[in-house]
Amino acid sequence: MREPILCNREDWDCIQKVLHGDFNSFELLMNRYQGLVYSQAIKAFRNETEAEDFTQDIFLKAFESLSTFQGKSQFSTWLFVIARNEIIRKYRKEHPEISGLDALLLAENEKEGEIYSEQESKFLKQENSEKIRNLVARLPELYRKPITLHYFENMSYKEISKKLNLKMNTLKSYIFRGKEIMKDWLNNEKKNDFVPAELEEKLHFFEDETLNSQTNTPVPPDLKRRVMLHIVPVRHIKIILSGLFLLGFSPLSVLFFLDLEFLIQTGMLAFILITSSILFCVFAILTGIYLVHYRNPYTKEWKNKLGFFE
């Protein structure tokens, strides 16, 4: 059975319109929530320029990930999770020497499994998987062997029981006990984990409870325009690209109607080839610009399929 939509109905309708190609509807979502995100960003960064850039990034990331939003939360909650992820990612990039940030980011991703790229989640889970393997290696052999066979070699309980000559109940108790030991080790590690006060303070401003306590901070007048400029006008490049592609072929079409020797003798052939080459070069450059800057609500999905993550 399909899970109920928890998202506000008006927001959900806007999101569906955007997903069906009406990108201007995203402006309505910005009208409702840009003040909320910007006011919290001002508190977190204490710098208007940085807060404005951060807010712009959050809405662009939300737009690109819109197809992954399943309505399991309010849109504002989803925006805040994107903001928290972005703060942690930025801090992790600036402070690679601090351990524990990968696990923190993974925990944020798991809170709202609709946001960040599948590729990045795999990367972070791989790092945690290596930590788990190290913990398994520290276990007594009695527990280590069955856990390794079951979780890393994908063997069933029945196969392990036969291989190790253990009764089923004994095997299950060994695996359970081994997992309990590792949980204790992980809990002890978490107690020693250090989340910098600066990072914790910024994250606090994007907690759910702050949704009802936000102040009405005036939003920069060009914030929405800057976001929408990244979304809507790029679509017009499609028309330019199509026109250039046809123009590039048009000089070549002369070759089908005029004698080749005549074109060579008159020097028109070189002119035609040079003209077509220039047009195709311009087409290639604009195509590159278009692919780099093009954004749509499915951007995250096709980037994930191509194996890219930020």
PAVO-26141 format. One line per 4 residues: number of its first residue (from 1); their letters; for each residue x, y, z of N, C-alpha, C. Coordinates in pm, whole numbers, padded with zeros to 5 digits. Layout:
// PAVO-26141
NUM) a) X/Y/Z/X/Y/Z/X/Y/Z  ...
This chain:
// PAVO-26141
1) mrep) 00084/-00119/00000/00000/00000/00000/00088/00125/00000  00049/00224/-00079/00127/00346/-00091/00120/00428/00038  00235/00481/00080/00241/00562/00202/00167/00693/00180  00100/00744/00286/00026/00871/00272/00122/00988/00250
5) ilcn) 00073/01089/00177/00151/01210/00153/00137/01302/00273  00248/01331/00340/00248/01417/00458/00274/01563/00420  00322/01584/00300/00354/01719/00254/00227/01803/00238  00240/01932/00267/00131/02026/00246/00078/02014/00103
9) redw) -00056/02012/00089/-00118/01987/-00042/-00077/02090/-00146  -00073/02218/-00108/-00035/02323/-00204/00109/02303/-00251  00197/02269/-00157/00337/02244/-00193/00347/02124/-00286  00273/02019/-00252/00277/01896/-00331/00229/01921/-00474
13) dciq) 00124/02001/-00488/00072/02034/-00622/00177/02112/-00702  00245/02207/-00636/00352/02283/-00704/00464/02191/-00751  00501/02099/-00663/00610/02006/-00696/00574/01921/-00817  00449/01874/-00820/00405/01793/-00934/00406/01873/-01064
17) kvlh) 00369/02000/-01055/00372/02086/-01175/00516/02103/-01225  00609/02123/-01132/00750/02139/-01171/00799/02011/-01238  00764/01896/-01181/00808/01768/-01236/00749/01741/-01374  00638/01807/-01405/00577/01792/-01537/00616/01904/-01633
21) gdfn) 00720/01981/-01595/00776/02077/-01690/00745/02223/-01665  00656/02251/-01568/00623/02390/-01538/00722/02443/-01434  00844/02476/-01481/00950/02517/-01389/00918/02646/-01316  00832/02730/-01374/00797/02856/-01308/00724/02833/-01176
25) sfel) 00664/02714/-01159/00595/02684/-01034/00691/02675/-00916  00818/02653/-00947/00917/02648/-00840/00930/02784/-00772  00895/02888/-00845/00900/03024/-00790/00801/03037/-00674  00686/02967/-00683/00587/02971/-00575/00644/02908/-00448
29) lmnr) 00720/02797/-00465/00783/02734/-00349/00887/02826/-00287  00958/02898/-00372/01058/02993/-00321/00989/03106/-00244  00876/03154/-00295/00803/03261/-00227/00767/03220/-00084  00735/03090/-00068/00691/03042/00063/00807/03016/00159
33) yqgl) 00921/02975/00106/01025/02922/00196/01161/02993/00190  01180/03086/00097/01311/03152/00091/01339/03233/00218  01235/03294/00275/01252/03371/00398/01293/03282/00515  01234/03164/00522/01266/03069/00628/01412/03024/00622
37) vysq) 01455/02981/00503/01592/02932/00488/01693/03045/00507  01663/03160/00447/01758/03273/00456/01773/03322/00600  01662/03331/00674/01669/03382/00812/01753/03290/00899  01741/03158/00878/01820/03063/00956/01967/03067/00911
41) aika) 01989/03089/00782/02127/03097/00730/02199/03219/00786  02125/03330/00802/02184/03452/00862/02231/03421/01004  02148/03349/01079/02185/03315/01217/02306/03221/01220  02309/03128/01124/02416/03027/01123/02549/03085/01078
45) frne) 02547/03171/00977/02673/03219/00918/02711/03361/00960  02612/03436/01010/02636/03574/01055/02702/03660/00947  02666/03630/00824/02722/03705/00712/02617/03703/00600  02571/03820/00558/02461/03828/00462/02497/03766/00327
49) teae) 02618/03795/00279/02659/03741/00148/02667/03590/00151  02729/03536/00257/02742/03390/00269/02605/03326/00286  02518/03391/00362/02383/03338/00384/02302/03337/00254  02320/03442/00173/02248/03450/00045/02297/03341/-00051
53) dftq) 02429/03323/-00059/02484/03219/-00146/02441/03081/-00100  02440/03061/00031/02399/02932/00088/02253/02903/00055  02167/03003/00072/02024/02986/00043/02002/02953/-00104  02076/03021/-00191/02066/02993/-00334/02104/02849/-00362
57) difl) 02215/02804/-00303/02260/02666/-00325/02156/02564/-00277  02093/02592/-00163/01996/02499/-00107/01876/02484/-00201  01828/02596/-00255/01711/02587/-00343/01747/02523/-00477  01868/02546/-00526/01909/02481/-00650/01924/02330/-00630
61) kafe) 01979/02292/-00515/01991/02149/-00485/01854/02085/-00467  01763/02159/-00405/01627/02109/-00388/01560/02090/-00524  01581/02187/-00614/01522/02177/-00747/01576/02055/-00821  01707/02035/-00815/01769/01923/-00887/01728/01788/-00827
65) slst) 01693/01787/-00699/01658/01661/-00632/01507/01642/-00619  01430/01732/-00680/01286/01734/-00657/01217/01601/-00692  01270/01531/-00791/01207/01404/-00831/01222/01297/-00724  01315/01318/-00629/01335/01218/-00523/01249/01246/-00400
69) fqgk) 01185/01362/-00396/01099/01396/-00281/00969/01319/-00293  00941/01236/-00192/00824/01148/-00197/00711/01193/-00106  00726/01311/-00048/00618/01362/00036/00609/01297/00172  00718/01235/00219/00716/01169/00350/00731/01269/00464
73) sqfs) 00755/01394/00430/00769/01500/00531/00719/01629/00469  00714/01734/00550/00683/01865/00495/00799/01911/00407  00770/01992/00307/00874/02041/00218/00979/02121/00296  00935/02195/00397/01028/02276/00478/01125/02185/00554
77) twlf) 01076/02071/00604/01163/01976/00673/01268/01922/00578  01224/01891/00457/01315/01839/00354/01422/01942/00319  01382/02069/00308/01479/02176/00282/01583/02184/00394  01537/02169/00518/01629/02177/00632/01728/02062/00632
81) viar) 01684/01943/00590/01776/01829/00584/01881/01854/00476  01839/01911/00363/01934/01948/00258/02035/02048/00314  01985/02146/00389/02072/02248/00447/02172/02185/00545  02126/02095/00631/02215/02030/00727/02321/01948/00655
85) neii) 02280/01876/00553/02376/01798/00474/02481/01888/00411  02435/02001/00358/02526/02092/00289/02626/02153/00388  02580/02185/00508/02668/02241/00610/02776/02139/00649  02733/02015/00669/02830/01910/00707/02928/01884/00594
89) rkyr) 02878/01877/00469/02966/01853/00354/03070/01964/00341  03024/02087/00358/03114/02201/00346/03219/02199/00457  03176/02169/00578/03268/02166/00692/03366/02049/00678  03316/01938/00628/03404/01821/00609/03512/01852/00505
93) kehp) 03474/01927/00402/03570/01964/00298/03675/02061/00352  03633/02153/00439/03726/02252/00495/03812/02195/00607  03762/02088/00671/03835/02030/00784/03848/01878/00768  03925/01832/00671/03938/01687/00647/04006/01613/00762
97) eisg) 04071/01690/00851/04145/01626/00961/04052/01578/01072  03926/01626/01073/03834/01590/01181/03762/01460/01146  03776/01360/01230/03713/01231/01205/03567/01234/01253  03488/01142/01202/03350/01130/01247/03251/01206/01163
101) ldal) 03298/01295/01073/03204/01376/00993/03135/01292/00887  03204/01190/00834/03142/01103/00734/03023/01029/00795  03044/00978/00917/02936/00906/00985/02820/01000/01016  02853/01125/01052/02750/01224/01081/02668/01255/00957
105) llae) 02736/01269/00843/02667/01295/00717/02579/01177/00678  02630/01056/00698/02552/00937/00666/02427/00930/00752  02441/00966/00881/02327/00966/00971/02221/01066/00925  02266/01183/00877/02173/01283/00826/02101/01231/00702
109) neke) 02175/01163/00614/02115/01109/00493/02008/01005/00525  02034/00926/00630/01941/00820/00665/01814/00874/00729  01821/00998/00785/01702/01060/00841/01599/01083/00732  01646/01125/00616/01556/01156/00504/01615/01092/00382
113) geiy) 01575/00968/00353/01638/00891/00248/01603/00934/00108  01552/01059/00094/01507/01105/-00037/01597/01212/-00095  01713/01239/-00032/01782/01361/-00069/01906/01341/-00152  02012/01288/-00093/02139/01292/-00162/02164/01173/-00250
117) seqe) 02265/01185/-00333/02290/01090/-00438/02318/00951/-00386  02269/00854/-00461/02292/00714/-00428/02441/00684/-00429  02514/00748/-00520/02658/00725/-00529/02727/00769/-00400  02689/00887/-00349/02755/00936/-00228/02719/00849/-00109
121) skfl) 02594/00805/-00100/02554/00717/00010/02635/00589/00008  02655/00534/-00115/02736/00413/-00127/02878/00437/-00079  02932/00554/-00115/03068/00588/-00076/03081/00593/00077  02984/00662/00140/02989/00675/00285/02966/00541/00354
125) kqen) 02875/00460/00299/02849/00329/00358/02970/00237/00343  03042/00255/00233/03162/00176/00213/03265/00207/00321  03278/00339/00353/03372/00377/00458/03330/00317/00593  03200/00314/00621/03153/00255/00746/03165/00104/00743
129) seki) 03151/00046/00623/03168/-00099/00609/03310/-00140/00645  03407/-00058/00607/03547/-00089/00642/03566/-00083/00793  03499/00010/00858/03507/00019/01004/03448/-00108/01067  03335/-00155/01012/03271/-00276/01064/03362/-00397/01045
133) rnlv) 03426/-00404/00929/03519/-00516/00903/03633/-00516/01006  03681/-00399/01040/03787/-00390/01141/03738/-00439/01277  03613/-00406/01307/03557/-00452/01434/03539/-00604/01435  03493/-00658/01322/03475/-00803/01311/03609/-00874/01329
137) arlp) 03714/-00815/01271/03847/-00876/01281/03895/-00883/01426  03843/-00796/01512/03884/-00794/01653/03808/-00895/01738  03700/-00951/01682/03617/-01046/01758/03692/-01178/01783  03658/-01247/01891/03711/-01382/01911/03668/-01471/01793
141) elyr) 03749/-01566/01757/03723/-01650/01639/03587/-01718/01646  03544/-01748/01767/03416/-01814/01788/03301/-01735/01725  03308/-01602/01735/03204/-01515/01679/03242/-01463/01541  03372/-01447/01520/03418/-01385/01395/03381/-01469/01273
145) kpit) 03405/-01601/01280/03382/-01686/01162/03237/-01684/01114  03140/-01712/01201/03001/-01712/01152/02954/-01575/01101  02998/-01467/01167/02957/-01333/01123/03017/-01302/00986  03143/-01337/00967/03209/-01314/00838/03140/-01391/00727
149) lhyf) 03110/-01518/00753/03045/-01601/00650/02905/-01550/00616  02834/-01504/00718/02696/-01462/00694/02687/-01324/00629  02763/-01228/00681/02747/-01090/00636/02840/-01050/00522  02954/-01114/00511/03050/-01075/00407/03058/-01176/00292
153) enms) 03020/-01299/00320/03022/-01400/00213/02881/-01445/00176  02782/-01381/00237/02640/-01403/00202/02595/-01548/00211  02647/-01620/00308/02605/-01759/00328/02484/-01762/00422  02394/-01856/00397/02275/-01869/00482/02313/-01937/00614
157) ykei) 02224/-01924/00712/02248/-01991/00841/02265/-02142/00822  02184/-02197/00733/02189/-02342/00709/02326/-02383/00653  02377/-02306/00558/02508/-02336/00498/02620/-02321/00601  02611/-02217/00684/02715/-02194/00785/02711/-02305/00890
161) skkl) 02590/-02342/00928/02574/-02448/01028/02640/-02578/00982  02622/-02608/00855/02681/-02729/00799/02832/-02716/00788  02880/-02598/00744/03023/-02577/00723/03102/-02580/00854  03045/-02519/00959/03116/-02510/01087/03075/-02620/01185
165) nlkm) 02981/-02704/01140/02934/-02815/01222/02877/-02763/01355  02788/-02666/01342/02724/-02607/01460/02573/-02626/01454  02511/-02641/01569/02366/-02646/01574/02312/-02507/01540  02192/-02503/01484/02136/-02377/01439/02123/-02277/01554
169) ntlk) 02073/-02320/01669/02055/-02229/01783/02189/-02177/01834  02291/-02265/01833/02425/-02223/01876/02481/-02119/01781  02463/-02143/01651/02511/-02048/01549/02447/-01911/01569  02314/-01910/01586/02242/-01784/01603/02288/-01710/01728
173) syif) 02315/-01785/01834/02360/-01721/01959/02500/-01661/01942  02587/-01730/01864/02722/-01677/01838/02714/-01546/01759  02631/-01546/01657/02617/-01425/01574/02557/-01311/01656  02456/-01342/01736/02392/-01240/01820/02493/-01183/01918
177) rgke) 02569/-01272/01985/02666/-01227/02085/02776/-01142/02020  02823/-01183/01901/02925/-01107/01830/02876/-00968/01795  02751/-00958/01751/02694/-00827/01716/02679/-00739/01839  02644/-00799/01952/02631/-00722/02075/02766/-00666/02119
181) imkd) 02871/-00746/02105/03005/-00699/02140/03044/-00580/02052  03017/-00591/01921/03052/-00481/01829/02970/-00356/01858  02843/-00373/01898/02760/-00258/01933/02820/-00183/02051  02868/-00259/02149/02931/-00197/02266/03055/-00118/02225
185) wlnn) 03134/-00178/02137/03255/-00108/02089/03218/00021/02017  03115/00013/01930/03072/00132/01855/03018/00239/01948  02942/00200/02049/02888/00297/02145/03000/00368/02220  03104/00293/02254/03219/00354/02321/03291/00452/02230
189) ekkn) 03298/00418/02098/03361/00509/02002/03280/00637/01987  03147/00621/01986/03061/00738/01967/03075/00835/02085  03096/00780/02203/03113/00866/02320/03236/00953/02304  03335/00899/02230/03459/00974/02211/03458/01061/02086
193) dfvp) 03351/01046/02003/03342/01128/01881/03330/01275/01919  03394/01358/01838/03396/01502/01867/03331/01576/01751  03217/01639/01779/03153/01726/01680/03186/01869/01720  03262/01941/01637/03305/02077/01671/03186/02166/01708
197) aele) 03205/02250/01809/03098/02338/01857/03047/02430/01745  03140/02475/01660/03104/02564/01548/03007/02495/01454  03034/02367/01423/02947/02291/01334/02813/02261/01401  02819/02222/01527/02697/02188/01601/02604/02309/01609
201) eklh) 02662/02426/01627/02582/02549/01637/02510/02577/01505  02583/02562/01394/02521/02587/01262/02409/02488/01235  02432/02361/01271/02330/02259/01247/02205/02285/01330  02226/02340/01449/02112/02366/01538/02009/02458/01472
205) ffed) 02055/02553/01393/01963/02649/01331/01876/02585/01223  01907/02461/01186/01826/02392/01085/01763/02265/01141  01735/02269/01272/01659/02162/01336/01510/02187/01310  01430/02080/01317/01286/02092/01293/01218/02190/01389
209) etln) 01264/02191/01516/01195/02276/01612/01211/02425/01584  01311/02461/01504/01331/02603/01472/01232/02651/01367  01155/02559/01307/01060/02598/01204/00954/02693/01259  00919/02674/01387/00814/02758/01446/00868/02882/01516
213) sqtn) 01002/02894/01521/01060/03007/01594/01140/03101/01505  01127/03084/01372/01206/03166/01282/01153/03309/01275  01244/03403/01258/01206/03544/01250/01193/03586/01104  01122/03695/01081/01101/03744/00945/01217/03834/00902
217) tpvp) 01323/03774/00857/01438/03850/00808/01412/03891/00664  01429/04020/00630/01408/04063/00491/01500/03985/00396  01441/03934/00290/01517/03854/00192/01573/03946/00085  01698/03928/00044/01754/04009/-00065/01663/04004/-00188
221) pdlk) 01633/04118/-00248/01535/04122/-00358/01573/04039/-00480  01703/04017/-00501/01742/03944/-00622/01772/03796/-00596  01743/03748/-00473/01773/03607/-00441/01692/03512/-00529  01561/03536/-00534/01475/03449/-00614/01511/03458/-00762
225) rrvm) 01542/03580/-00807/01578/03598/-00948/01705/03520/-00982  01802/03520/-00891/01928/03448/-00916/01904/03298/-00928  01815/03247/-00843/01784/03104/-00849/01711/03071/-00979  01608/03149/-01011/01527/03121/-01130/01607/03138/-01258
229) lhiv) 01710/03226/-01257/01795/03243/-01375/01870/03113/-01407  01900/03035/-01304/01968/02906/-01326/01871/02799/-01376  01743/02824/-01358/01645/02719/-01387/01575/02739/-01521  01519/02860/-01543/01431/02879/-01659/01501/02917/-01788
233) pvrh) 01583/03025/-01793/01635/03071/-01921/01721/02969/-01995  01785/02879/-01923/01870/02781/-01990/01791/02698/-02089  01661/02686/-02064/01578/02607/-02155/01578/02667/-02296  01594/02801/-02304/01591/02866/-02435/01714/02830/-02518
237) ikii) 01819/02784/-02453/01939/02745/-02528/01909/02628/-02620  01808/02547/-02584/01770/02434/-02669/01737/02483/-02810  01664/02592/-02818/01624/02647/-02949/01748/02693/-03025  01839/02762/-02954/01962/02812/-03018/02045/02695/-03069
241) lsgl) 02056/02590/-02987/02135/02473/-03026/02076/02405/-03149  01945/02392/-03151/01878/02329/-03266/01902/02411/-03392  01890/02545/-03379/01912/02632/-03494/02054/02624/-03546  02151/02624/-03456/02292/02615/-03497/02323/02482/-03564
245) fllg) 02261/02376/-03511/02284/02244/-03570/02234/02241/-03715  02117/02298/-03737/02061/02302/-03872/02143/02394/-03963  02189/02507/-03907/02273/02599/-03986/02404/02533/-04026  02457/02451/-03937/02582/02381/-03968/02567/02287/-04085
249) fspl) 02448/02228/-04097/02424/02135/-04207/02384/02206/-04337  02325/02324/-04323/02270/02391/-04443/02374/02418/-04551  02496/02466/-04519/02594/02486/-04626/02632/02354/-04695  02634/02246/-04616/02671/02115/-04673/02565/02065/-04770
253) svlf) 02440/02110/-04750/02333/02064/-04839/02355/02108/-04984  02435/02214/-05002/02467/02262/-05138/02538/02154/-05218  02616/02070/-05150/02692/01964/-05217/02603/01866/-05291  02477/01856/-05248/02385/01761/-05313/02325/01818/-05442
257) fldl) 02336/01949/-05461/02269/02012/-05574/02365/02071/-05678  02490/02095/-05641/02586/02153/-05734/02698/02055/-05764  02757/02071/-05882/02865/01983/-05924/02989/02008/-05838  03049/01900/-05791/03164/01910/-05701/03283/01980/-05767
261) efli) 03310/01947/-05895/03422/02009/-05967/03402/02160/-05979  03276/02200/-06004/03246/02343/-06013/03276/02414/-05881  03238/02349/-05773/03263/02408/-05641/03411/02421/-05612  03489/02321/-05655/03634/02324/-05633/03697/02437/-05715
265) qtgm) 03656/02446/-05844/03714/02546/-05933/03681/02689/-05886  03563/02708/-05837/03523/02844/-05794/03568/02876/-05650  03622/02777/-05582/03667/02799/-05444/03556/02798/-05342  03434/02763/-05388/03321/02764/-05296/03325/02647/-05198
269) lafi) 03389/02537/-05238/03393/02418/-05152/03464/02449/-05019  03580/02517/-05029/03654/02552/-04908/03572/02644/-04820  03502/02740/-04883/03418/02833/-04807/03307/02759/-04733  03244/02664/-04804/03135/02586/-04744/03185/02504/-04625
273) lits) 03299/02437/-04643/03353/02351/-04537/03396/02433/-04416  03458/02549/-04442/03502/02635/-04330/03382/02690/-04254  03280/02734/-04328/03159/02788/-04264/03091/02682/-04177  03077/02560/-04232/03014/02452/-04156/03096/02417/-04032
277) silf) 03228/02415/-04049/03316/02382/-03936/03301/02483/-03823  03297/02611/-03860/03282/02717/-03757/03149/02702/-03684  03041/02679/-03761/02909/02664/-03700/02903/02543/-03608  02967/02432/-03650/02967/02312/-03566/03052/02332/-03440
281) cvfa) 03159/02412/-03451/03241/02443/-03333/03162/02525/-03232  03089/02625/-03283/03005/02706/-03194/02898/02618/-03131  02842/02528/-03210/02741/02434/-03159/02798/02348/-03047  02921/02297/-03067/02985/02211/-02967/03012/02288/-02836
285) iltg) 03058/02414/-02850/03087/02496/-02731/02959/02524/-02652  02855/02564/-02724/02728/02593/-02656/02667/02468/-02595  02684/02355/-02661/02634/02229/-02606/02704/02197/-02474  02835/02219/-02470/02911/02197/-02347/02862/02287/-02235
289) iylv) 02841/02416/-02267/02791/02511/-02167/02653/02468/-02118  02572/02426/-02212/02435/02383/-02179/02436/02264/-02084  02520/02164/-02111/02524/02044/-02028/02578/02073/-01889  02673/02168/-01882/02731/02202/-01751/02629/02276/-01664
293) hyrn) 02554/02368/-01726/02466/02454/-01648/02321/02407/-01644  02287/02310/-01728/02146/02269/-01736/02102/02205/-01606  01989/02249/-01555/01934/02194/-01432/01789/02158/-01455  01749/02044/-01404/01608/02009/-01401/01580/01924/-01279
297) pytk) 01453/01897/-01249/01421/01824/-01125/01475/01681/-01122  01530/01634/-01235/01582/01498/-01241/01734/01495/-01253  01798/01613/-01234/01943/01622/-01250/02016/01520/-01163  01975/01509/-01036/02041/01416/-00945/02030/01273/-00994
301) ewkn) 01913/01239/-01049/01891/01102/-01094/01986/01065/-01207  01996/01152/-01310/02083/01112/-01422/02229/01123/-01387  02265/01214/-01294/02404/01219/-01247/02438/01091/-01172  02345/01042/-01091/02368/00918/-01017/02388/00801/-01112
305) klgf) 02305/00797/-01218/02316/00687/-01314/02449/00691/-01389  02501/00813/-01409/02631/00827/-01477/02748/00808/-01381  02718/00797/-01252/02823/00771/-01153/02889/00895/-01096  02821/01010/-01107/02879/01133/-01054/02817/01164/-00918
309) fe) 02897/01221/-00828/02845/01280/-00706/02939/01391/-00665  02881/01489/-00594/02959/01609/-00560/03051/01582/-00442
